Amino acid sequence: MKRGLILLVTISVALICLGMGGLGGQPGGSVPETEINIQAQVKDRVGTTTDLNQFSMDGKTYLEAWHGKGKLSIPFQQVGSITFGDIKGDAVMAEVKLKSGEALSLSIRSRAQFYGATGFGAFQIASRDVASIAIP
């Protein structure tokens, strides 16, 4: 009787855990739909470069970052490049060069996710793993 109850509880817990595998974030193999198609080239911290379209940050077509104590949103159409620096706590330091020529020192959440389509599959990377992003 005791074995049967333990087996039933174990199977129930296993089924619940398996069902939770899809919780949180985008489903595997998909890219968030955006109203405009941003193209970008992302280089990670090990030197791998990936060309993307449908590029977004957390599903949005603008860069969300901290400028001092203020929050700043910059449409990717205005961004030329982003160079990621040191990770400090929950933030990654970044140098953003706008297409206008202006440069800004910002901090980006280290858990922010960048998404894009590669032509051979969906791509996702956390900001803490990015070395640079170029947007033509």
QUIWO-V45962 format. One record per helix or strand. SS is the DSSP state (A for helix, B for strand). FROM is the first residue (numbers start at 1). LEN is the number of residues. If there is no record, write none. Layout:
BEGIN
SS_FROM_LEN + SS_FROM_LEN
END
This chain:
BEGIN
A_2_21 + B_40_5 + B_49_9 + B_60_1 + B_62_6 + B_70_6 + A_76_3 + B_79_10 + B_91_8 + B_103_7 + B_113_5 + B_122_5 + A_127_3 + B_130_5
END
